[in-house]
Amino acid sequence: GVRHWSALVGAEELGRRFRWVEPRGPQGLAATVVALNYSSGTTGVPKGVMISHANYVANCVQTAWLARRDPGFEERRARARYLCFLPMYHAMAQTMFCVSAPRDGVPVYLMPRFDFLGMLEAVERFRITDLILVPPIVVAMAKHPAAKKADLSSVERVGSGAAPLGREVCAELEKLWPEGKINVKQGWGMTEATCTVTTWPPNSISHSFSVGELAPNCEAKIVEDEAGQHEVKQGERGELWVRAPNVMMGYWGKPEATRETLTEDGWLRTGDIAYMDEENRLFIVDRKKARMSENELIKVKGLQVAPAELEALLLDHPAVADAAVIGVTIKGEEAPRAYIVLNQGQKATAEDINAFMETRISKSKRLTGGIRFIDAIPKNPSGKILRKILRDQAKADVGDSDARESRL
C-alpha cells in the first residue's frame, strides 16, 4: 500500500535538533548534494543524478549571463511571465521555474497537471510571454485546431528541449503568429549536466534543427573512439562529450555507472551522436548504438530502424496529429508498428498512411507490423512516449507474447 505523508514526519523533538547543512567555500559547494534528480525510467534503469550546490549555481549563472547580453533584457524581464506545466522533478522545470525565474523576479504560473486546452487558456488568461515546451506539445500546438483559435498574442519567445524536434514542425508552429514574430529555438541538455548545455544567443535566428551553441564555461568535443582520444573533423559525426561546472557529481550509489559515464578528467560521455557546423552550432542526430539497450532499435531482417525517424515522417502527414512507433514480433520476425492520433475532423486509413510512407522510406522501414488509430499517445509528465504501454497493447492487438518495446 501507500503510506500517508504523516508517516514520514519526524518527532517534534527531532525537529528541534535539526540544523541545516551550510556548505562553505567552493569545495563545500561542489561536494554537497542539493538535488537528486533521476534520469528517465522510460529510457533505461533509473539512476539518481547527484547535483551539487555548485552545479546549480553554475548552470543558472551560465544561462542568466547569456540572457543579459540582450540590450532589451531589463525591459523584457519586467514584462516576462512564465507558464510551467512540467513536473517539478523534471530537470528543466526545476532549473527554469524553481531557480532561474525567482532569481530574476519573473512570475511563474503553475498548472497542477498538464492539459492542452487548459494550457492555451492559461496563456490567454495570464498573458504568458515565454513558452518553454517539449516536442509532443510543440506537435500538438502545430496540429491542433484549438491552437489556431487561441489568443497567443502575448507570447514573445518559444523554446523546446528534452528531445529532438524536426525544423518542419517548428516552422508549422511559428505560423500561429504573424510572420517573423516567433522563432522556435531548440536547446539541449541532460539531467547529468543539471539542465542546460546548449542555448542560443539573444536575438539570433534558427533556420535548422540545431540545438544552438555551448553555454558559457562549457567545453565539448566530438570523438570517434571510446577513449575519447580522437576527435572528428568539423562537420563529421561522433559521440558528444561535455565538460563543465554544471556536470553532475555522479550517480547515487552506482560507482560503476559513474565511472562508465564520467572520465577521470571530468568529461561526461553523453551517448549522443552529434556534429558541429562552421558556425559552431551543434546538431544532435542520434543516440550512440553501443549505449542503447537491446530493445531500443527495431531490427528488421538484421537492419536497424529508429522509431523516431518513422514518427517524424508520420507527423508530416496532414491528417496525423501525433504518432508513436514500436517493434512487434510476428511469426518470428520483428516489424515496425505505428500508433496514430488523427487531427480533429480529419480522416485517414491505414492504406492512406502506408501509401504516404512508402514513397519516403526504404522497404525495411515499412509499417509491416500494422497501424492502429488511437485517441492519445501515452506519455509521461515530461512528454516522453511511454512505449511500454504500447508494447502491452501490441500484445493484445497482434496476439504476440514476444512483442517488444522499441524506443529512441
N, C-alpha and C positions, 0 to 999 in steps of 0.2 A: 504494500500500500504506500500511500504518500503521507509523509509526516506533516503535521500542522507547523506553520512557521514558528509558533511559540516554543516548539520543542528545541529550536536552535538557539533560543535566547538564554544567555548565561545568568547566573545568580547576581543579585544586586551587589553583594559583597565583591564578586569578581569584577564587576564594572567599576567599582570604586578604586580597585587596584590597577586598572588598565592605564597604560601610558602609551601614547603614540610614539612610534619609532620615528625619530627625526634624523635622517641621514645627513651627514655633514661633509662638505667638501666634494670635489669632483669624484674622488674614489668612492665615497659613500653613496653618491647619487647613482653611480654606474653599477654598484654591487647590490642595490636594494630593489627588489621586485615591487613594482607599483600595480601591475596588471598581469593576470594570467589568462591570456586570450587563446581560445582553442581554434586550431586550424580546422577547416571544414570537414565534417564527418562524411559528407557526400562524395568526397574525392579521396578517401583513404581512411586509415585508422586515426581518430582524433588525437592530437598531441597538444599539450599545454605549452603555449609560447610565452616564455618569461620576458616581459617588457620592463625595463628599469625606469626609474625616475629620469635618468639622463637620456634614455631613448625617447621618452615622451617630450621632454623639453626640446631636444634636438629637432624632432620631426615637426613640432609646432612652430619653432623659430624658422626652420627651413621654408615652410610654406608662407609664413607671415612676411618674411623678408622679401620673397618674390612678389607677393601681392602689393607690397608698398612701393614697388617700382612703377606702379601705375600713377601718373601725375594726378589722376582724379580719385585716388584711393580714399581720401578723407570724405569727400562728397559721397562716394559710393557707399562707404561704411555707414554713414549717417542715415541712409535710407534703406539699408540692407535688411532683409527678413528671410530666414531660412525655414524650410519645412523638412522635418525628419519623420520618415516612415519606416526606416530600417531599425532593427532591434539594437538596443544599446550595447549588446555584447559583440556586435559586429565591429571590426577594427575601424572601418570608415566612419560609421556613425559615432563611435566612441571618440575618435580623434577630432572629427569635424565639428560635432554638435555638443559634445560634453567638455571639450577642452579649448579648441581654437575659437569657436564662436563666443563663448563667455569671455575669453581673453580679450577679444576685440569689441566686446559690448554689443554684439549682434543678437537680437532676439531670435529664439528658435521655437517654432510651433511644432508640438509633438502629436503624432497620431497614435492612439492606443494600439491600433493594428492597421495593417495596410489594406486599403480598399480603393480600387482605381477611381471610381466615381467620387468617393469621398476625398481623394487627393485633389482632383480637379476642383471640387467645391472649396477645399481649403485654400488653394492657390487664389481663387477669386475672392473669397471672404477676407483673407488676411493679407492680400496684395503681396504675395511672395515674390521676391526678386531673384533668388538663386535656387535652381533645382539641381540637386546632386542625385543622380539616378543610377540605376543598374540596368544592364541591357534588356531584360524582359519588360521593364517599364518603358524604356525607350521604344521598344517594338510596339507595345500596347498604345502608347501615345501617337505613334506614327500611323497606326492602323485603325484605331477605334473611332467611330463616328462622333462620339461624345466629345472627344478632344477638339474636334474641328468646331464645335459649337460653344466650347468653354471660353470664358474671358481670361486670356493668358497675357493680357497687355502689360501687366506689372513685371513680368519676367524679363530679366536683363542678361542672365548668364545661365547656361546649361552645361553640365559636365556629366560624364559617365565613367564608371570604374567597376571593379570586381570581376569582370570577364570581358573577352574581346567582343568587338562590335564592328560590323561592316560599315563602310563610309556611306553606302547607299541608304541604309536605314537612317543614319544621322541626317542625310540630306532630305529625306522624306519628313523627318521630324521638324526640320528647320522651316518647312513650308507652312507650319502653323502660325508663323509670324510674318510680318512684312519683310520683303526681300532685303537681306543684309543686316537685319536686326540681331539675329541669333546665329551663332556659330558653335555647334556642338563639338566639344573637345573631350577626348578620352585621356584618362590618366592611367597610370599603372603602379601597383604597389603589392605588398604582401603583408600578411599578419606578422610574418617573421621579420619584417622591416618596419614594425609599428603600424604603418599605414602607407604613406606616400613615398614613392621613389622617383617617379617622373611626373612632370607637370608642364604647364605652358606659361611662357612669359606673358604679362598683361598685354592685351590688345593684339596679340598675334592671331593669325588665322590658320585653321586646319582645313586642308583640302584632301586629306587622305585618312587612312586608318591608323596613323601614327599615334603613339601614346605620349608624345612630346619629348622634352629634354630632361636630363637629370636635374633633380632638385639640388640646391646649393649644398656643398660639402659631401656630395655623393660621388663615389667612383664606380666605374663599371668597366668590364672587359667582356668580350665575346670570344669564347675559346672553342677549340675543336677537339680537345682531349680531356680525359678525366682528371688529370693532374693540374690542368689549367695553365700549362707552360706555353702553349702555342695559341696565340691569338689569331683570329681570322682577319682578313683584309676588310677595309670599309666596304660595306655593301654585301658582304658574304654572311651566311648564316652560321650560327653556332650557339652554344649554351651561354646564357647571360649570367655573369657573376657580378655581385654588388658588394661594395664595402663602404660603410658609412656609420656615423654615430648613432643612427636610429636602428641599426641591425640588432636583433634580439640577443639576450644573454645566452639562450639555449632552450632546449625542450625540458620541461619539468619531469624529473625522474627518468629521463631517457638519454643517458650519456652516449650510447652508441648512435642513436639517431642524430644527436647533436654533432658528433664527430663526422657523420656522413654528410651533414649539411653545411657546417662551418669549418673552414680551414684554420690551421693554427695561426695564420697571419690575418685572420678576420674577414676573409671573403665568404659571402653567402652564395652557395650554389642554388640558383633559383629553380632549375629544372625547366625553365622556359627557353625556347628557341627564338632568337631574335636577330635582327640586323640593324645597322645604323647607316643612315643615308649621308649624303655630302653636306647636309646642314646640321649634322649631329643630332638628328631626331631618331628616336628608337621606334622599331616596329616589332611587336610580339606576334609571331606567326604560328607557333605550335608548342606542344609540350614535348620534352625530351623522352623518346621511346624507352630508353633504359630506365627511366624513373616512373614509367607507367606500370600499373598492376596488370595482371593477366587479362582482366576484363575491361580495359579502358578502350581498346580499339575493336571494331568489328572485323573479323578475319574471314574474308570471302575467298575460298579456294586458295588460301595462302597469301592473299593480298590484303593489306591493312586499309581499312576505311574509317575515317574520323567522323563521328556523328555530327560534330559542329559544322563541318563542310556541307553536309546534306541539309542541316537545319537552316543554314544561311541561304541556300538556294531555294528551299521551300518558302522562305519568307519573301522571296521576290515574286511569288505568285500573287496576283492581285486579290484573290479570294482568301488567302491564308493570313490569319491574324497572329497565330503562334504555332510552334511545332517543336516536337522532340523526336529523336531517333534513337532506337536501341537495337541490339542484336538479338535475334532469336534463332534457336537451332531447330531446323525442320529436316527430318529424315537424315540426321547426322551432319547436315551442312548448315553453317551459320549464314544468316542473311539480314540485311537492314530492314527494319520495320518502323514506319512513321506513325506518330500520333499527332493529329492536326486539329486545330481550332479554326473555324471559319469566321471571317468577318461578318458582323451582323448584317443580315439581308442578302448575303452572298451565297451562291450555290456552286458546288463543285463535286465531282465524283472521283472515285479512286482512279478511274480511267483518265480523267482530265489531268489529275496530278501526275500520273505516270507519263502521260504524253508530254507534259511540260518538262519533267525532269530528264527524260531520255534523250532530249536534244542537247542537254547540258552536262551530262556525266558519262563516264565510261560504263561498260556493261557490268563490271564488278560492283559498281555503286548503285545499281538499280534497286528499287524498293521491293525486292522479291519476297521479303518477309511479310509484306502486306501493308495496308494503310487503314487506319481506323480514325474516324472523326469523333472527337470528344468535346465536352463543354469547356474544359480548362486543363492546362498542363500543370501537374502538381509541382510546386516549388517550395523551397524553404523560405524563411523570412527575409533572407538577403537576395532572393531572386534566382537561386541556382536550381536547376531542374532536379527533382527527386526521381532519378531513374529507377531506383529500386521499386517504387510503387508501380511504375510502368512495366518493369520486369515481371512483377507479380501478376499484373493484369494480362500480360502476354501469355503467361502460363495458362490462364483461363481461356484466352482468345484462341490460341493455336493448339491447346491441349498438349503442350510440350513441357515436361518437367525439367528439361535441360535449358530452358530459355534463360539466357544470361544477360546481365546488365552490360551495357557499353556506355562509357561516359568519356567526356573530354578531360 
